[in-house]
């Protein structure tokens, strides 16, 4: 990877390459809820378990990542096997139990998955 530095066997990259992309200051994240599923989009606000997201896609079914943590860091390496419907302008999730910031690489990967329609 460009701009990578190895220190004691650990790869370090500049912060700008590893931080969540923003839209008007909102970070791009994956949010797992208790009963509504998993969403990827920009977090507008969070108050306890209530999370408001913008440009949010439901990650209905994914492949190419072993976990949501890996999805947030690397994205999917099997986009054709993912089922992500079109994004909604704004959604309020009332039982957000996990919020994971995405890297720019992951955000690009998620956004590039073709819109799934039944």
RAWOPE-V360141 format. One record per residue. N is the residue number from 1. RES is the residue in one letter. PHI is phi in degrees with one decimal (* if undefined). OMEGA is omega in whole degrees, -180 to 180 (999 if undefined). Layout:
BEGIN
n:N res:RES phi:PHI omega:OMEGA
n:N res:RES phi:PHI omega:OMEGA
END
This chain:
BEGIN
n:1 res:X phi:* omega:177
n:2 res:X phi:-68.4 omega:178
n:3 res:X phi:60.1 omega:179
n:4 res:X phi:-102.1 omega:178
n:5 res:X phi:-125.4 omega:179
n:6 res:X phi:-101.9 omega:177
n:7 res:X phi:-128.5 omega:-179
n:8 res:X phi:50.1 omega:177
n:9 res:X phi:80.4 omega:-180
n:10 res:X phi:-106.4 omega:178
n:11 res:X phi:-83.2 omega:178
n:12 res:X phi:-117.6 omega:177
n:13 res:X phi:-125.0 omega:178
n:14 res:X phi:-57.1 omega:-178
n:15 res:X phi:-53.2 omega:-177
n:16 res:X phi:-61.7 omega:180
n:17 res:X phi:-90.1 omega:-171
n:18 res:X phi:-125.6 omega:-179
n:19 res:X phi:-105.8 omega:-178
n:20 res:X phi:-62.4 omega:175
n:21 res:X phi:-63.6 omega:-178
n:22 res:X phi:-122.3 omega:173
n:23 res:X phi:-130.4 omega:-176
n:24 res:X phi:50.9 omega:178
n:25 res:X phi:85.3 omega:179
n:26 res:X phi:-88.5 omega:-179
n:27 res:X phi:-85.8 omega:177
n:28 res:X phi:-83.2 omega:-174
n:29 res:X phi:-139.6 omega:168
n:30 res:X phi:-104.4 omega:179
n:31 res:X phi:-120.5 omega:175
n:32 res:X phi:-99.8 omega:-179
n:33 res:X phi:-108.1 omega:179
n:34 res:X phi:-69.1 omega:-175
n:35 res:X phi:-137.2 omega:-177
n:36 res:X phi:-100.2 omega:179
n:37 res:X phi:100.4 omega:-174
n:38 res:X phi:-121.9 omega:-179
n:39 res:X phi:-129.2 omega:173
n:40 res:X phi:-124.6 omega:180
n:41 res:X phi:172.8 omega:-178
n:42 res:X phi:-89.7 omega:179
n:43 res:X phi:-84.1 omega:179
n:44 res:X phi:-80.0 omega:179
n:45 res:X phi:-159.8 omega:175
n:46 res:X phi:-144.0 omega:178
n:47 res:X phi:-133.8 omega:-174
n:48 res:X phi:63.6 omega:180
n:49 res:X phi:-88.4 omega:178
n:50 res:X phi:-85.5 omega:-179
n:51 res:X phi:-123.5 omega:177
n:52 res:X phi:-103.7 omega:-178
n:53 res:X phi:-122.1 omega:175
n:54 res:X phi:-116.8 omega:180
n:55 res:X phi:46.4 omega:-173
n:56 res:X phi:-95.2 omega:175
n:57 res:X phi:-108.5 omega:174
n:58 res:X phi:-77.9 omega:176
n:59 res:X phi:-90.1 omega:-172
n:60 res:X phi:-67.6 omega:177
n:61 res:X phi:-149.8 omega:180
n:62 res:X phi:-132.4 omega:176
n:63 res:X phi:-143.2 omega:177
n:64 res:X phi:83.2 omega:173
n:65 res:X phi:-151.0 omega:-175
n:66 res:X phi:-73.0 omega:-177
n:67 res:X phi:-155.4 omega:175
n:68 res:X phi:-66.2 omega:177
n:69 res:X phi:-61.5 omega:178
n:70 res:X phi:-66.7 omega:178
n:71 res:X phi:-59.5 omega:-179
n:72 res:X phi:-71.0 omega:-179
n:73 res:X phi:-92.3 omega:-172
n:74 res:X phi:-117.6 omega:-174
n:75 res:X phi:79.6 omega:-179
n:76 res:X phi:-105.8 omega:173
n:77 res:X phi:-103.6 omega:176
n:78 res:X phi:-134.5 omega:-176
n:79 res:X phi:-60.5 omega:-179
n:80 res:X phi:-68.9 omega:-180
n:81 res:X phi:-96.0 omega:-179
n:82 res:X phi:-95.8 omega:175
n:83 res:X phi:-123.2 omega:179
n:84 res:X phi:-119.4 omega:177
n:85 res:X phi:-64.3 omega:-179
n:86 res:X phi:-63.4 omega:179
n:87 res:X phi:-72.2 omega:172
n:88 res:X phi:-100.5 omega:-178
n:89 res:X phi:-62.7 omega:-175
n:90 res:X phi:-157.6 omega:177
n:91 res:X phi:-141.8 omega:174
n:92 res:X phi:-107.4 omega:179
n:93 res:X phi:-102.4 omega:-173
n:94 res:X phi:-92.6 omega:180
n:95 res:X phi:-134.7 omega:177
n:96 res:X phi:-72.4 omega:-178
n:97 res:X phi:-112.7 omega:177
n:98 res:X phi:-153.2 omega:177
n:99 res:X phi:-125.1 omega:-177
n:100 res:X phi:-120.9 omega:177
n:101 res:X phi:-69.1 omega:-180
n:102 res:X phi:-97.8 omega:172
n:103 res:X phi:-81.6 omega:176
n:104 res:X phi:-57.0 omega:179
n:105 res:X phi:-60.6 omega:-180
n:106 res:X phi:-66.3 omega:180
n:107 res:X phi:-58.5 omega:180
n:108 res:X phi:-59.5 omega:-180
n:109 res:X phi:-61.2 omega:-180
n:110 res:X phi:-64.4 omega:-179
n:111 res:X phi:-65.8 omega:-178
n:112 res:X phi:-84.6 omega:176
n:113 res:X phi:-66.7 omega:-180
n:114 res:X phi:-58.5 omega:179
n:115 res:X phi:-65.3 omega:180
n:116 res:X phi:-88.1 omega:175
n:117 res:X phi:-133.6 omega:-180
n:118 res:X phi:-73.4 omega:999
END
